């Protein structure tokens, strides 16, 4: 009987030990399954976030470029908000990686997670640089367009053929031209700033540097023509001012001569 009891006790202890090991293995399996599900979920989120970042189209205006950067910064905030989850998974993986039957798989999953996180961070940084370049591009074109429109207004003013047919009319036109010249001078700072902007974009090797150079060259050529046309018109106004002044003086002399002749003729009649 004692031998039977001992055998039963031994078998019972063995059964309890096996049950304990099975329970531990089941617990480890559940932890592994939970870990794997969490990793898959985070990897899927990384993939979707990467797709959203890359799906953004390049902006075609300053406002849309600024909105694009704001959205992109929002993506970064979402990525950073996942860091607590990433840290928790890493700690969980490190625990599982110590003596776990699937320690190798756990380490592989942690490596895959780190690579996906680094790849997403790299995508975000590269896109942010690109968006900053796009914002610079659109700001440059906006400034170019503004100066180009100013040149158009100057050309319309300069291309009028009116030079004035009297001293007063010419003086009025000269005053308008002097006001125009002051406006042109006042705009020089904006033109210089645009040139500096273009130089900076060239030095950093901006992706749109060829078109930027072309746009800047066009604006500067048009600006130079406006200045040259302004000088030409100022010279024509000065010439016309002298001409109408001469004509006025001639008319006054003729009038004075006529008046003198009239007085002389009247004096003879009285005699």
Secondary structure, DSSP 4 states (H G I P E B T S, - for coil): -HHHHHHHHHHHHHHHHHHHHHHHHHHHHHHHHHHHHHHHHHHHHHHHHHHHHHHPPPPSSHHHHHHHHHHHHHHHHHHHHTHHHHHHHHHHHHHHTTT-TTHHHHHHHHHHHHHHHHHHHHHHHHHHHHHHHHHHHHHHHHHHHHHHHHHHHHHHHHT-----SSHHHHHHHHHHHHHHHHHHHHTHHHHHHHHHHHHHHHHTT-TTHHHHHHHHHHHHHHHHHHHHHHHHHHHHHHHHHHHHHHHHHHHHHHHHHHHHHHHHHHHHHH-
